[in-house]
Amino acid sequence: MRRKQFTERQILSILKQHESGVSVADLCREHGMSQSAFYKWRSKYAGMDSSMLNELKRLQEENAKLKKLYAEERLVSEARKELLEGKW
């Protein structure tokens, strides 16, 4: 069975349907997902709206950039350390 991919917007829409009174079983049947997926989404996206989702994505992108910069600087630092120790 192929895995269905949902966008964050679709996930928020499904969660809002649940908040309006639709049961979890009905949502899962309608959208073709498991209940465990629903509960994982609810724990991750509970109480979010689209502006908060945009902010989350922006912070995740910024975090990825910072991790990349740190890794590059760490490599440069290690190379300098080896040069100063005379390993080359």
C-alpha positions as YAML, in Angstrom:
chain: A
units: angstrom
residues:
- id: 1
  name: MET
  ca: [0.00, 0.00, 0.00]
- id: 2
  name: ARG
  ca: [1.44, 3.34, -0.99]
- id: 3
  name: ARG
  ca: [2.05, 5.97, 1.59]
- id: 4
  name: LYS
  ca: [-0.10, 9.06, 1.20]
- id: 5
  name: GLN
  ca: [1.58, 12.39, 1.65]
- id: 6
  name: PHE
  ca: [-0.31, 15.29, 3.19]
- id: 7
  name: THR
  ca: [0.82, 18.90, 3.17]
- id: 8
  name: GLU
  ca: [0.85, 20.88, 6.39]
- id: 9
  name: ARG
  ca: [-2.15, 22.87, 5.15]
- id: 10
  name: GLN
  ca: [-4.11, 19.66, 4.57]
- id: 11
  name: ILE
  ca: [-3.15, 18.40, 8.02]
- id: 12
  name: LEU
  ca: [-4.34, 21.64, 9.63]
- id: 13
  name: SER
  ca: [-7.60, 21.35, 7.70]
- id: 14
  name: ILE
  ca: [-8.13, 17.80, 8.95]
- id: 15
  name: LEU
  ca: [-7.40, 18.86, 12.53]
- id: 16
  name: LYS
  ca: [-9.84, 21.74, 12.25]
- id: 17
  name: GLN
  ca: [-12.51, 19.32, 11.05]
- id: 18
  name: HIS
  ca: [-11.90, 17.25, 14.18]
- id: 19
  name: GLU
  ca: [-12.17, 20.35, 16.36]
- id: 20
  name: SER
  ca: [-15.55, 21.10, 14.77]
- id: 21
  name: GLY
  ca: [-16.89, 17.75, 15.92]
- id: 22
  name: VAL
  ca: [-16.06, 15.15, 13.26]
- id: 23
  name: SER
  ca: [-14.90, 11.88, 14.82]
- id: 24
  name: VAL
  ca: [-11.38, 10.58, 14.32]
- id: 25
  name: ALA
  ca: [-12.62, 7.35, 12.74]
- id: 26
  name: ASP
  ca: [-14.67, 9.27, 10.16]
- id: 27
  name: LEU
  ca: [-11.73, 11.54, 9.31]
- id: 28
  name: CYS
  ca: [-9.37, 8.61, 8.92]
- id: 29
  name: ARG
  ca: [-11.80, 6.79, 6.66]
- id: 30
  name: GLU
  ca: [-12.49, 9.90, 4.57]
- id: 31
  name: HIS
  ca: [-8.84, 10.84, 4.05]
- id: 32
  name: GLY
  ca: [-7.34, 7.35, 3.95]
- id: 33
  name: MET
  ca: [-5.00, 7.66, 6.90]
- id: 34
  name: SER
  ca: [-4.39, 5.76, 10.10]
- id: 35
  name: GLN
  ca: [-5.49, 6.88, 13.52]
- id: 36
  name: SER
  ca: [-1.91, 6.84, 14.73]
- id: 37
  name: ALA
  ca: [-1.00, 9.34, 11.99]
- id: 38
  name: PHE
  ca: [-3.85, 11.58, 13.12]
- id: 39
  name: TYR
  ca: [-2.71, 11.51, 16.74]
- id: 40
  name: LYS
  ca: [0.90, 12.21, 15.74]
- id: 41
  name: TRP
  ca: [-0.27, 15.22, 13.72]
- id: 42
  name: ARG
  ca: [-2.42, 16.40, 16.58]
- id: 43
  name: SER
  ca: [0.51, 16.30, 18.99]
- id: 44
  name: LYS
  ca: [2.71, 18.19, 16.52]
- id: 45
  name: TYR
  ca: [0.28, 20.73, 15.05]
- id: 46
  name: ALA
  ca: [-2.33, 21.16, 17.81]
- id: 47
  name: GLY
  ca: [-3.48, 24.75, 18.16]
- id: 48
  name: MET
  ca: [-1.55, 26.03, 15.15]
- id: 49
  name: ASP
  ca: [-2.92, 28.29, 12.49]
- id: 50
  name: SER
  ca: [-1.40, 29.13, 9.12]
- id: 51
  name: SER
  ca: [0.70, 32.04, 10.43]
- id: 52
  name: MET
  ca: [2.22, 29.84, 13.12]
- id: 53
  name: LEU
  ca: [2.90, 27.16, 10.53]
- id: 54
  name: ASN
  ca: [4.72, 29.68, 8.34]
- id: 55
  name: GLU
  ca: [6.81, 30.76, 11.32]
- id: 56
  name: LEU
  ca: [7.64, 27.13, 12.13]
- id: 57
  name: LYS
  ca: [8.81, 26.52, 8.55]
- id: 58
  name: ARG
  ca: [10.91, 29.70, 8.61]
- id: 59
  name: LEU
  ca: [12.57, 28.69, 11.87]
- id: 60
  name: GLN
  ca: [13.27, 25.18, 10.55]
- id: 61
  name: GLU
  ca: [14.93, 26.62, 7.43]
- id: 62
  name: GLU
  ca: [16.99, 29.03, 9.52]
- id: 63
  name: ASN
  ca: [18.03, 26.19, 11.82]
- id: 64
  name: ALA
  ca: [19.16, 24.08, 8.85]
- id: 65
  name: LYS
  ca: [21.26, 26.98, 7.53]
- id: 66
  name: LEU
  ca: [22.85, 27.52, 10.92]
- id: 67
  name: LYS
  ca: [23.68, 23.83, 11.28]
- id: 68
  name: LYS
  ca: [25.33, 23.88, 7.86]
- id: 69
  name: LEU
  ca: [27.36, 26.99, 8.73]
- id: 70
  name: TYR
  ca: [28.46, 25.40, 12.00]
- id: 71
  name: ALA
  ca: [29.56, 22.22, 10.26]
- id: 72
  name: GLU
  ca: [31.58, 24.18, 7.69]
- id: 73
  name: GLU
  ca: [33.24, 26.29, 10.38]
- id: 74
  name: ARG
  ca: [34.02, 23.18, 12.38]
- id: 75
  name: LEU
  ca: [35.79, 21.64, 9.38]
- id: 76
  name: VAL
  ca: [37.84, 24.80, 8.86]
- id: 77
  name: SER
  ca: [38.73, 24.86, 12.54]
- id: 78
  name: GLU
  ca: [39.86, 21.22, 12.46]
- id: 79
  name: ALA
  ca: [41.98, 21.88, 9.36]
- id: 80
  name: ARG
  ca: [43.67, 24.88, 11.03]
- id: 81
  name: LYS
  ca: [44.31, 22.84, 14.15]
- id: 82
  name: GLU
  ca: [46.00, 20.10, 12.14]
- id: 83
  name: LEU
  ca: [48.14, 22.64, 10.28]
- id: 84
  name: LEU
  ca: [49.28, 24.27, 13.51]
- id: 85
  name: GLU
  ca: [50.15, 20.89, 15.03]
- id: 86
  name: GLY
  ca: [52.29, 20.09, 12.01]
- id: 87
  name: LYS
  ca: [50.44, 17.02, 10.82]
- id: 88
  name: TRP
  ca: [50.72, 18.15, 7.18]
...
